[in-house]
Amino acid sequence: MKRLFILLLIACSTIATIHAQQRAKGQQITPIHVKTLFNDIIKTWGAPSDEVFSINKNPNTNLIESSVRITYFVANNSEWTDENAKSLNLKDISEAFKKDEPTSYQLLHLSPGTNESFSLRAVDGNGKDKSYLVRGMNKEEMWLLCTKNAENPQLRDAYAIKWTLSDDESKILGAVYQITSLRPDIYEKELASSKKTFKIVGRVDENIKDSLYNIYIAETADELANIGDDDYVACVPVINKRFEWQTELEKPMVGRLRCIFPDGSLCSAWINLDFVPGETYNITVHNGYYNEDQDYERRVGRYSGRSLLNERQKRGNDDVTTGDDDGREEIDTIPSNNEGFHPTREQEMRLEAKIKAIEANRNSIKATYEALEPFVKKGSLTGSDNYFKQIIRLNKELDVKCQDYIKYLGGFDSLPSDWKTKLYGVILGLYSEQSQGFGELYKKVGLLPKPAQEAQKYVNQLMEKYMKEMEKAMTEN
């Protein structure tokens, strides 16, 4: 099993680096004029000793999650306002931001006398949030431009500059802000989503080796009572003595946890719960009983007076007795798998076949990109539409094969706890290298044709999909 997992890591990570920065809607997304302006300001008038600089990277992927660079500067007012001065001046700032406006999704200019203050939030993948006050005085002038990050579409690059006159009006005092963090629309959406999310966080006793739990959901107690054994909405694996599952709900519902025996049969007992939006149920399963989440049950569950379960369902089934005051609920014996899973030769062959299918797909994608080289040498992608359509088709197939491989591995209980995180990192590499390539194409041939833009958009959508799945997997470790 370990050999097969390493094989996939090696096979997938050897994909050749094909390209560099992405484009959106046919436009370059890097604000090159503003970045050049900032570099010149910092070089000419910056005060590096007072610079604020920080960077946070994901420890599993080494990808940047957030970065902050704030550089203060002092310039001579005579040069700043003189359009004929050899050094930088006020006109250069407005021109740079206006030229890069097509690359942005937000552009803002606040003139002196305006009472509006402005702050930039930096939120990383762990939810750490910090706010930076950019404009706090009405005598300050400010420009702001925000773009999607070229390498990670979940991130936002914010570029801002502010300045004001010194008391004697001989100097210009200002600061340049370059902040990369999670896009506001993403973390605000996730914040809204969290109000609808119901989550189960489970732990399994060291003395038992449960490997799978079926999750059932119903709107009413009557529906739950008549639910079929095969009508589960999820089958959740136990990894490293833990299992987690979540879903978004518009209203309170009822649900059930039911273990699967090693031979594939269902346990005769189960655990019924109220599923409440915005809440998390913590449960620990032992051999013959479980520890309920008493705080949850008192606030929104069966002791709250608002439970949707009937009295029989609150006990699980006829064989389950009500709990004592210590939070122990008696249930039928939880199935115990006394030995960890070891793949049979047939299972090994299936794993190898799935790996080879992914490899073949990767090689086909690589070959398709390589077939574009003659067009690149000519400096035009005219006539290459079918290649980009094929890239979309191959990536759709790759997505299906990756999901199949993830699902198959999810049925094994003997993998390391961080196997998903590592695997998602490899899969992201397959897409991120493609995403980066469209910027390189643009540098060499100019405006990308519509089929190329569509292929780029689809690859970036897959990147966002697997980033979200990876973030979810990281919570399981």
Disulfide bonds with the S-S distance in Angstrom:
none
